[in-house]
Amino acid sequence: MTHQLLTLALAPVLLIQGKSVRRNTPKLPEPPGARQGRKGSGAELRLLILGDSAAAGVGAEHQNHALLGQLVNLLAKDYRVSWALNAATGATTHSTLEALKQQEAQDYDVIVTSLGVNDVTSNIAPHKWQKQQAVLRQVLQEKFQPRLIVISGLPPMAAFPALPQPLRWYLGRRAKCFNRILKKDLCQYKNIRLLIQNTLQDSRLMASDGFHPGPDIYTEWALNVAEMVALSFTGIPIKANTNKHKYSASA
């Protein structure tokens, strides 16, 4: 079946389940903590984290335990990191593009994005999302001149505890489709890497809402991004990659 036929066939059930999930899933706040600053010593490294509620750290009690804080701490061991967080709960690729229009151009060495989950749940057509992502990459390259962009692929939504079946299966299928699009489109870029979480072996590592990462997942995410930075800038890994069963990366 095509995506359109699946959507049509399952529409009544998916609509009811979607409304139920939005109504009953706890609304976790974005964690407190500074969204820009400096830390560390050594060569300057300018970092931007961009995207949705996962980029914003929802599921962690403080930014120190979210992707931002943990990544800055890792990078600050070797660099003088100046960092900024531009992320919001509910952000889509389209809304992020609109927000970027208001942001002044400046140089960043590393940009990390987390987008796609809200695009999946909004039922945007894959080809339309593909075009939006292409525009996003162009804007990031031209406006910020990054040395490295790390695109965080969609998480394994088919394993999200907050989602009932068949909604879980349906959204998981769409998330995999979007990741396939990213894998295909990103192979042409020399300064863009794709990071995908392959599996979720223990749902207890997620936040209490069953939809967002917990601190341990943010730790693993940060470690993998930091290793990509190290390999891209120095060619030397910061750690032995023990998480290949969970994450995969491509140029």
ZALUMBA-815756 format. One line per 8 residues: number of its first residue (from 0); their letters; for each residue z, y, x of N, C-alpha, C. Coordinates in Angstrom, 1 decimal. Atoms other than C-alpha are relative to their C-alpha. Example, Ala and Ser with C-alpha at 12.3 -4.5 7.8 and 13.67 -1.06 7.14 Angstrom:
2
0	AS	0.0,-1.2,0.9,7.8,-4.5,12.3,0.0,1.2,0.9 | 0.0,-1.1,-0.9,7.1,-1.1,13.7,0.8,1.1,-0.8
***
This chain:
251
0	MTHQLLTL	0.0,-1.2,0.8,0.0,0.0,0.0,0.0,1.3,0.9 | -0.1,-1.2,-0.7,-0.6,3.5,1.1,1.3,0.7,-0.3 | -1.2,-0.8,0.3,2.2,6.1,1.3,0.0,0.6,-1.4 | 0.1,-0.6,1.3,0.9,7.7,-1.8,0.3,-1.0,-1.1 | -0.3,1.0,1.0,1.0,4.5,-3.8,1.4,-0.5,0.0 | -1.4,0.3,-0.1,4.4,3.6,-2.5,0.9,1.0,-0.7 | -0.7,-1.1,0.6,5.7,7.0,-3.5,-0.1,-0.1,-1.5 | 0.2,0.0,1.5,4.2,6.7,-7.0,0.8,-1.2,-0.6
8	ALAPVLLI	-0.7,1.2,0.5,5.6,3.2,-7.5,1.5,0.1,-0.1 | -1.5,0.0,-0.1,9.1,3.9,-6.4,0.6,1.4,-0.4 | -0.5,-1.3,0.3,9.3,7.5,-7.6,1.2,0.1,-0.9 | -1.2,-0.2,0.9,11.7,7.1,-10.5,1.3,-0.4,0.7 | -1.2,0.4,-0.7,14.2,5.1,-8.4,0.4,0.9,1.2 | -0.2,-0.9,-1.2,13.8,7.3,-5.3,0.6,1.3,-0.5 | -0.5,-1.3,0.6,14.4,10.4,-7.4,1.4,-0.1,-0.4 | -1.4,0.2,0.4,17.6,9.1,-8.9,0.9,-0.2,1.2
16	QGKSVRRN	-0.8,0.3,-1.2,18.9,7.8,-5.6,0.1,1.3,0.9 | -0.1,-1.2,-0.8,18.0,11.0,-3.8,1.0,1.0,-0.5 | -0.9,-0.9,0.7,19.9,13.1,-6.3,1.4,-0.5,0.2 | -1.4,0.6,-0.2,22.9,10.8,-6.0,0.5,0.2,1.4 | -0.4,-0.2,-1.4,22.9,11.0,-2.2,0.4,1.4,0.2 | -0.3,-1.5,-0.2,22.8,14.8,-2.2,1.3,0.4,-0.7 | -1.2,-0.3,0.7,25.5,14.9,-4.8,1.3,-0.6,0.6 | -1.2,0.8,-0.4,27.9,12.3,-3.3,0.3,0.0,1.4
24	TPKLPEPP	-0.2,0.0,-1.4,27.4,12.6,0.4,0.9,1.2,0.4 | -0.8,-1.1,-0.4,30.2,14.7,2.0,-0.8,1.0,0.8 | 0.7,-1.0,-0.7,28.9,18.0,3.3,0.8,0.5,1.2 | -0.7,-0.4,-1.3,30.1,18.3,6.9,-0.5,1.3,0.5 | 0.3,-1.3,-0.5,30.2,21.7,8.5,-0.6,-0.1,1.4 | 0.4,-0.1,-1.4,28.5,22.8,11.7,1.2,0.3,0.8 | -1.3,-0.1,-0.7,31.2,22.6,14.3,0.1,1.4,0.7 | -0.2,-1.3,-0.6,32.8,25.7,15.8,-0.3,-0.1,1.5
32	GARQGRKG	0.2,-0.1,-1.4,32.1,26.8,19.4,-1.1,0.9,0.3 | 1.0,-1.0,-0.4,29.9,29.2,21.3,-1.4,-0.6,0.0 | 1.4,0.5,0.1,26.2,29.0,20.8,-0.9,0.6,1.1 | 0.7,-0.4,-1.2,25.3,30.7,24.0,1.0,0.3,1.1 | -0.9,-0.2,-1.1,26.8,31.1,27.4,-0.5,-0.4,1.3 | 0.3,0.4,-1.4,26.8,30.2,31.1,1.1,-0.9,0.5 | -1.0,0.9,-0.6,28.4,27.4,33.0,-0.6,-0.6,1.2 | 0.4,0.7,-1.2,28.2,25.8,36.4,-0.4,0.8,1.1
40	SGAELRLL	0.4,-0.7,-1.2,26.9,26.7,39.8,-1.2,-0.7,0.6 | 1.2,0.5,-0.6,23.7,26.2,41.8,-1.2,0.7,-0.5 | 1.3,-0.6,0.4,20.1,26.8,40.9,0.1,0.3,-1.5 | 0.0,-0.3,1.4,19.6,28.5,37.6,-0.8,-0.9,-0.9 | 0.7,0.8,1.0,18.6,26.4,34.6,0.2,0.6,-1.4 | -0.1,-0.7,1.4,17.9,28.1,31.2,-0.4,-1.1,-1.0 | 0.1,1.1,1.0,18.4,25.7,28.3,0.0,0.6,-1.4 | 0.0,-0.3,1.4,17.5,26.1,24.6,0.0,-1.3,-0.8
48	ILGDSAAA	0.0,1.2,1.0,18.4,23.5,21.9,-0.3,0.6,-1.3 | 0.7,-0.6,1.1,16.4,24.0,18.8,-0.1,-1.1,-1.1 | 0.2,0.9,1.0,16.4,22.4,15.4,0.9,0.0,-1.2 | -0.7,0.2,1.3,18.4,20.9,12.5,1.5,-0.2,0.2 | -1.5,0.1,0.0,22.0,19.9,11.7,0.4,-0.9,1.2 | -0.4,0.8,-1.2,22.0,17.2,14.5,0.0,0.9,1.2 | 0.0,-1.0,-1.1,21.0,19.9,17.0,1.2,0.9,-0.1 | -1.1,-0.9,0.2,23.7,22.1,15.5,1.4,-0.7,0.2
56	GVGAEHQN	-1.3,0.7,-0.3,26.3,19.3,16.1,0.7,-0.5,-1.1 | -0.7,0.5,1.2,27.2,18.3,12.6,0.4,-1.5,0.2 | -0.6,1.3,-0.3,29.4,15.2,12.9,1.0,0.0,1.1 | -1.0,-0.2,-1.1,31.3,16.5,15.9,1.0,1.1,-0.5 | -1.1,-1.0,0.4,34.6,18.5,15.6,-0.2,1.3,0.7 | 0.2,-1.3,-0.8,33.5,21.1,18.2,-1.3,-0.2,0.7 | 1.2,0.1,-0.8,30.4,22.0,20.1,0.2,-0.7,1.3 | -0.2,0.7,-1.3,32.0,20.6,23.2,-0.3,-1.5,-0.1
64	HALLGQLV	0.2,1.4,0.2,31.6,17.1,21.6,-1.4,-0.3,-0.6 | 1.4,0.2,0.6,28.1,17.7,20.2,-1.0,-0.1,1.1 | 1.0,0.1,-1.0,24.8,17.5,22.0,0.1,1.2,0.9 | 0.0,-1.2,-0.9,25.0,21.1,23.3,1.1,-0.1,1.0 | -1.1,-0.1,-1.0,28.4,20.9,24.9,0.0,-1.1,1.0 | 0.0,1.2,-0.9,28.0,17.4,26.4,-1.2,0.1,1.0 | 1.2,-0.1,-0.9,24.5,18.2,27.8,0.3,1.1,1.0 | -0.3,-1.1,-1.0,25.7,21.5,29.3,1.0,-0.5,1.0
72	NLLAKDYR	-0.9,0.5,-0.9,28.6,19.8,30.9,-0.7,-0.9,1.1 | 0.7,0.9,-0.9,26.3,17.2,32.5,-0.9,0.8,0.9 | 0.9,-0.8,-0.8,23.7,19.8,33.7,0.8,0.9,0.9 | -0.7,-1.0,-0.8,26.4,22.2,35.0,0.6,-0.6,1.3 | -0.4,0.6,-1.3,27.3,19.6,37.7,-1.0,0.4,1.1 | 1.0,-0.2,-1.0,24.1,20.5,39.5,-0.7,1.4,-0.2 | 0.7,-1.2,0.3,22.9,23.8,37.9,1.0,1.1,-0.5 | -0.7,-1.1,0.7,24.1,27.2,36.8,-0.8,0.2,-1.3
80	VSWALNAA	0.7,0.1,1.3,23.2,26.7,33.1,0.3,1.2,-0.8 | -0.1,-1.0,1.0,22.5,29.5,30.8,-0.6,-0.6,-1.3 | 0.4,0.8,1.2,22.2,28.1,27.3,0.1,0.7,-1.3 | 0.0,-0.6,1.4,21.4,29.0,23.7,-0.2,-1.2,-1.0 | 0.2,0.9,1.1,21.6,27.0,20.5,-0.6,0.7,-1.2 | 0.7,-0.6,1.2,19.2,27.9,17.7,-0.3,-1.1,-1.0 | 0.1,1.1,0.9,19.8,25.3,15.0,0.8,0.3,-1.3 | -0.6,-0.3,1.3,20.7,25.2,11.3,-0.1,-1.3,-0.8
88	TGATTHST	0.0,1.1,1.0,21.6,22.6,8.7,-1.2,0.2,-0.9 | 1.1,-0.1,0.9,18.6,21.8,6.6,-1.3,0.5,0.6 | 1.3,-0.5,-0.6,16.0,23.1,9.1,-1.1,-1.0,0.0 | 1.2,0.8,-0.1,12.5,21.7,8.9,-0.9,0.6,1.1 | 0.9,-0.5,-1.0,9.6,22.1,11.2,-0.5,1.4,-0.4 | 0.5,-1.3,0.5,8.2,24.9,9.0,1.0,1.1,0.1 | -1.0,-1.1,-0.1,11.5,26.8,8.7,0.3,0.4,1.4 | -0.3,-0.4,-1.4,12.0,26.6,12.4,-1.1,0.8,0.6
96	LEALKQQE	1.2,-0.8,-0.4,8.5,28.0,13.0,0.2,1.4,-0.5 | -0.3,-1.3,0.6,9.4,30.9,10.7,1.1,0.7,0.8 | -1.1,-0.6,-0.8,12.6,31.5,12.6,-0.4,0.4,1.3 | 0.4,-0.3,-1.3,10.9,31.5,15.9,-0.9,1.3,0.0 | 0.7,-1.2,0.1,8.7,34.3,14.7,0.9,1.3,0.3 | -0.9,-1.1,-0.2,11.8,36.5,14.8,0.7,0.0,1.3 | -0.7,0.1,-1.3,13.0,35.4,18.2,-0.9,0.6,1.1 | 0.7,-0.6,-1.1,12.0,37.4,21.2,-0.5,-1.0,1.1
104	AQDYDVIV	0.5,0.9,-1.1,9.9,35.8,23.9,0.9,0.1,1.2 | -0.7,0.1,-1.3,11.8,34.7,27.0,-0.2,-1.3,0.6 | 0.3,1.2,-0.7,11.6,32.0,29.6,1.2,-1.0,-0.1 | -0.9,1.1,0.0,13.4,28.7,29.3,-0.5,-1.1,0.9 | 0.4,1.1,-0.8,13.4,25.9,31.8,-0.1,-1.3,-0.8 | -0.1,1.2,0.8,14.3,23.2,29.3,0.2,0.3,-1.5 | -0.2,-0.2,1.5,13.9,23.1,25.5,0.2,-1.4,-0.5 | -0.2,1.3,0.6,15.3,20.2,23.5,-0.1,0.3,-1.5
112	TSLGVNDV	0.2,-0.2,1.5,14.2,19.9,19.8,0.6,-1.2,-0.7 | -0.4,1.0,0.9,15.7,17.9,17.0,-0.5,0.4,-1.4 | 0.6,-0.4,1.3,13.5,18.1,13.9,-0.7,-1.3,-0.6 | 0.7,1.1,0.6,12.0,15.7,11.4,0.7,-0.7,-1.2 | -0.7,0.7,1.1,14.8,14.2,9.2,-0.2,0.8,-1.3 | 0.2,-0.8,1.2,14.6,17.1,6.7,-1.4,0.0,-0.5 | 1.4,0.1,0.4,10.8,16.9,6.8,-0.2,-1.3,-0.7 | 0.2,1.3,0.7,11.0,13.2,5.9,0.6,0.0,-1.4
120	TSNIAPHK	-0.7,0.0,1.3,13.5,13.8,3.0,-0.7,0.9,-0.9 | 0.8,-0.9,0.9,11.3,16.6,1.7,-1.3,-0.5,-0.5 | 1.2,0.7,0.4,8.5,14.2,1.3,-1.3,0.7,0.4 | 1.2,-0.7,-0.5,6.0,16.3,3.3,-1.0,-1.1,0.4 | 1.0,0.9,-0.4,2.7,14.5,3.9,0.0,-0.1,1.6 | 0.0,0.2,-1.5,2.5,13.0,7.5,-1.0,0.9,0.7 | 1.0,-0.8,-0.7,-0.7,14.8,8.3,0.3,1.5,0.1 | -0.4,-1.4,0.0,0.7,18.2,7.3,1.1,0.2,1.0
128	WQKQQAVL	-1.1,-0.1,-1.0,3.9,17.5,9.4,-0.6,0.0,1.4 | 0.7,0.1,-1.3,1.6,16.5,12.3,-0.5,1.4,0.5 | 0.5,-1.3,-0.3,-0.1,19.9,12.1,1.1,1.0,0.4 | -1.1,-0.9,-0.2,3.2,21.8,11.9,0.6,-0.3,1.4 | -0.5,0.4,-1.3,4.5,19.9,15.0,-0.9,0.5,1.1 | 0.9,-0.5,-1.0,1.4,20.8,16.9,0.1,1.5,0.2 | -0.2,-1.5,-0.1,1.8,24.5,16.1,1.3,0.3,0.7 | -1.3,-0.3,-0.7,5.5,24.3,17.1,-0.1,-0.2,1.5
136	RQVLQEKF	0.1,0.2,-1.5,4.6,22.9,20.5,-0.8,1.1,0.6 | 0.8,-1.1,-0.6,2.0,25.6,21.0,0.9,1.3,0.1 | -0.9,-1.2,-0.1,4.6,28.3,20.1,1.0,-0.1,1.1 | -1.0,0.1,-1.1,7.2,26.9,22.4,-0.6,0.2,1.4 | 0.7,-0.2,-1.3,4.7,26.7,25.3,-0.3,1.4,0.3 | 0.5,-1.4,-0.2,3.4,30.2,24.8,1.1,1.0,0.1 | -1.1,-1.0,0.1,6.6,32.0,23.9,1.1,-0.2,1.0 | -1.2,0.2,-0.8,9.1,30.4,26.2,-0.4,-0.6,1.4
144	QPRLIVIS	0.5,0.4,-1.3,7.0,29.0,29.1,1.0,-1.1,0.6 | -1.0,1.0,-0.5,9.3,25.9,29.5,-0.6,-0.9,1.1 | 0.4,1.0,-1.0,9.1,23.6,32.5,0.0,-1.4,-0.6 | -0.1,1.3,0.6,10.2,20.7,30.3,0.4,0.2,-1.5 | -0.4,0.0,1.4,10.3,20.1,26.5,0.4,-1.5,-0.3 | -0.4,1.3,0.4,12.3,17.1,25.3,-0.1,0.0,-1.6 | 0.1,0.1,1.5,11.2,16.2,21.7,0.9,-1.2,-0.4 | -0.8,1.1,0.5,13.9,14.1,20.1,-0.6,-0.5,-1.3
152	GLPPMAAF	0.6,0.6,1.1,12.2,11.7,17.8,1.0,-0.3,-1.2 | -0.9,0.3,1.2,13.5,10.7,14.3,0.9,-1.1,0.3 | -1.0,1.1,-0.1,16.6,8.5,14.2,-0.4,-1.1,-0.9 | 0.3,1.2,0.8,16.5,5.0,12.7,0.7,0.2,-1.4 | -0.5,-0.3,1.3,17.0,6.2,9.1,0.2,-1.2,-0.9 | -0.1,1.2,0.8,16.6,2.7,7.8,1.4,-0.7,0.2 | -1.4,0.5,-0.3,20.2,2.1,9.2,1.0,1.0,-0.4 | -1.0,-1.0,0.4,21.9,5.2,7.7,0.8,-0.6,-1.1
160	PALPQPLR	-0.9,0.6,1.1,24.9,3.9,5.7,0.0,0.9,-1.3 | 0.0,-0.8,1.2,24.7,6.9,3.3,-1.1,-0.2,-0.9 | 1.2,0.2,0.8,21.3,5.8,2.0,0.1,-1.4,-0.7 | 0.1,1.3,0.7,21.1,3.1,-0.7,-1.4,-0.6,0.1 | 1.3,0.6,0.1,18.2,0.7,-1.0,-0.5,0.2,-1.4 | 1.1,0.0,-1.0,15.3,1.1,-1.6,-0.2,1.3,0.8 | 0.2,-1.3,-0.6,15.7,4.8,-0.5,0.1,-0.2,1.5 | -0.2,0.2,-1.4,17.0,3.6,2.9,-1.3,-0.5,0.7
168	WYLGRRAK	1.3,0.6,-0.6,13.9,1.4,3.5,-1.1,1.0,0.0 | 1.1,-1.0,0.2,11.5,4.1,2.2,0.1,1.1,1.1 | -0.1,-1.1,-1.0,12.9,6.9,4.4,-0.1,-0.5,1.4 | 0.1,0.6,-1.3,13.2,4.5,7.4,-1.5,-0.2,0.3 | 1.4,0.2,-0.3,9.5,3.7,7.0,-0.7,1.3,0.3 | 0.6,-1.3,-0.3,8.5,7.3,6.9,0.5,0.5,1.4 | -0.5,-0.5,-1.3,10.7,8.1,9.9,-0.8,-0.7,1.2 | 0.8,0.8,-1.0,8.9,5.3,11.9,-1.4,0.6,0.1
176	CFNRILKK	1.4,-0.6,0.0,5.5,6.8,10.8,0.0,1.3,0.7 | 0.0,-1.3,-0.7,6.5,10.2,12.0,0.2,-0.2,1.6 | -0.1,0.3,-1.5,7.6,8.7,15.4,-1.3,-0.5,0.6 | 1.3,0.5,-0.5,4.3,7.0,15.7,-1.0,1.2,0.3 | 0.8,-1.2,-0.1,2.6,10.4,15.2,0.4,0.7,1.3 | -0.4,-0.7,-1.2,4.7,11.9,18.0,-0.4,-0.8,1.2 | 0.4,0.8,-1.2,4.0,9.0,20.4,-1.5,0.2,0.3 | 1.4,-0.1,-0.1,0.3,9.4,19.8,-0.4,1.4,0.6
184	DLCQYKNI	0.4,-1.3,-0.3,0.2,13.2,20.1,0.6,0.6,1.3 | -0.7,-0.6,-1.2,2.6,13.8,23.0,-0.5,-0.5,1.3 | 0.4,0.6,-1.2,0.9,11.6,25.5,-1.0,0.9,0.8 | 0.9,-0.9,-0.7,-1.5,14.5,26.4,0.7,1.1,0.8 | -0.7,-1.1,-0.7,1.2,16.8,27.7,0.7,-0.4,1.2 | -0.7,0.4,-1.2,2.5,16.8,31.2,1.4,0.4,0.0 | -1.4,-0.5,0.0,5.7,18.8,30.5,0.8,-0.3,-1.3 | -0.7,0.4,1.2,6.7,17.1,27.2,0.4,-1.4,0.1
192	RLLIQNTL	-0.5,1.4,0.1,8.8,14.0,26.9,0.6,-0.3,-1.3 | -0.4,0.4,1.3,9.6,12.1,23.8,1.2,-1.0,0.2 | -1.2,0.9,-0.1,13.1,10.5,23.3,0.3,-0.5,-1.4 | -0.2,0.6,1.3,13.5,8.1,20.5,1.2,-1.0,0.0 | -1.1,1.0,0.1,16.7,6.2,19.4,-0.6,-1.2,-0.8 | 0.6,1.1,0.6,15.4,2.8,18.7,0.8,-0.7,-1.1 | -0.8,0.7,0.9,18.3,1.2,16.9,1.3,0.6,-0.2 | -1.4,-0.4,0.2,21.7,1.8,15.5,0.8,-1.3,-0.2
200	QDSRLMAS	-0.7,1.3,0.1,23.7,-1.3,16.3,1.3,0.0,-0.7 | -1.3,-0.1,0.6,27.0,0.0,15.0,0.1,1.2,-0.8 | 0.0,-1.2,0.8,27.0,2.3,12.0,1.4,0.8,0.1 | -1.3,-0.7,-0.2,30.7,3.1,12.8,-0.1,1.1,1.0 | 0.1,-1.0,-1.0,29.4,5.3,15.6,-0.5,1.3,-0.7 | 0.4,-1.2,0.7,28.0,7.7,13.0,1.1,0.8,-0.6 | -1.0,-0.9,0.6,29.8,10.6,11.4,0.5,-0.6,-1.3 | -0.6,0.5,1.3,32.0,10.1,8.3,-0.9,0.1,-1.2
208	DGFHPGPD	0.9,-0.1,1.2,29.1,11.1,6.0,-1.0,-1.1,0.0 | 1.0,1.0,0.0,27.0,8.2,7.1,-1.4,0.4,0.2 | 1.3,-0.6,-0.1,24.1,10.5,7.8,-0.2,0.7,1.4 | 0.1,-0.7,-1.3,24.8,12.4,11.1,0.6,-0.8,1.1 | -0.6,0.7,-1.2,25.6,11.3,14.6,1.5,0.3,0.2 | -1.3,-0.2,-0.4,29.1,10.8,15.7,0.1,0.4,1.5 | -0.1,-0.5,-1.4,30.4,12.0,19.1,-0.5,-1.0,1.0 | 0.5,1.0,-1.0,29.5,8.7,20.9,-1.5,0.0,0.0
216	IYTEWALN	1.5,0.0,0.1,25.9,9.0,19.7,-0.5,1.3,0.7 | 0.4,-1.2,-0.7,25.8,12.6,20.9,0.2,-0.1,1.5 | -0.2,0.3,-1.4,27.2,11.4,24.3,-1.3,-0.7,0.6 | 1.2,0.8,-0.4,24.3,8.9,24.6,-1.2,0.9,0.0 | 1.1,-0.9,0.1,21.8,11.5,23.5,0.0,1.0,1.2 | -0.1,-1.0,-1.2,23.0,14.1,26.1,-0.3,-0.7,1.3 | 0.2,0.7,-1.3,23.0,11.5,28.9,-1.5,-0.3,0.2 | 1.4,0.2,-0.1,19.4,10.6,28.1,-0.8,1.2,0.3
224	VAEMVALS	0.6,-1.3,-0.2,18.3,14.2,28.0,0.2,0.4,1.4 | -0.3,-0.4,-1.3,20.1,15.0,31.2,-0.7,-0.9,1.1 | 0.8,0.9,-0.9,18.4,12.0,32.9,-1.4,0.4,0.1 | 1.4,-0.5,0.0,15.0,13.3,31.8,-0.1,1.3,0.8 | 0.0,-1.2,-0.8,15.8,16.7,33.3,0.1,-0.3,1.5 | -0.1,0.4,-1.4,16.9,15.1,36.6,-1.3,-0.6,0.5 | 1.2,0.7,-0.5,13.8,12.9,36.8,-1.2,1.0,0.1 | 1.1,-1.0,0.0,11.5,15.8,35.9,0.1,1.0,1.1
232	FTGIPIKA	-0.2,-1.1,-1.0,13.0,18.3,38.3,0.2,-0.5,1.4 | -0.3,0.5,-1.3,14.1,16.2,41.2,-0.5,-1.4,0.3 | 0.5,1.4,-0.2,12.7,12.7,40.7,1.1,-1.0,0.2 | -1.1,0.9,-0.3,16.2,11.3,41.1,0.8,-0.1,-1.3 | -0.8,0.2,1.2,18.0,9.7,38.1,1.5,0.4,0.2 | -1.5,-0.3,-0.1,21.6,10.9,37.4,0.8,-1.2,-0.3 | -0.8,1.2,0.4,22.6,7.4,36.2,-0.9,-1.1,-0.1 | 0.7,1.2,0.4,21.5,3.9,35.8,-0.1,0.0,-1.5
240	NTNKHKYS	0.2,-0.1,1.5,20.0,3.8,32.3,0.4,-1.3,-0.6 | -0.5,1.2,0.7,22.1,1.3,30.4,-0.3,0.0,-1.4 | 0.2,-0.1,1.5,20.9,2.4,27.0,-1.4,-0.2,-0.4 | 1.4,0.2,0.4,17.3,1.3,27.0,-0.2,-0.8,-1.3 | 0.1,0.7,1.2,18.0,-1.0,24.1,0.1,1.0,-1.2 | -0.2,-0.9,1.1,18.8,2.1,22.0,-1.1,1.1,0.1 | 0.9,-1.2,-0.1,16.5,4.8,23.4,-1.3,-0.5,0.8 | 1.2,0.2,-0.8,12.9,4.8,24.6,-0.5,1.4,0.3
248	ASA	0.6,-1.3,-0.4,11.1,7.7,26.4,-1.4,-0.2,0.4 | 1.4,0.0,-0.5,7.5,8.5,27.0,-0.4,1.4,0.4 | 0.5,-1.3,-0.4,5.6,11.2,28.7,-0.7,0.7,-1.1
***
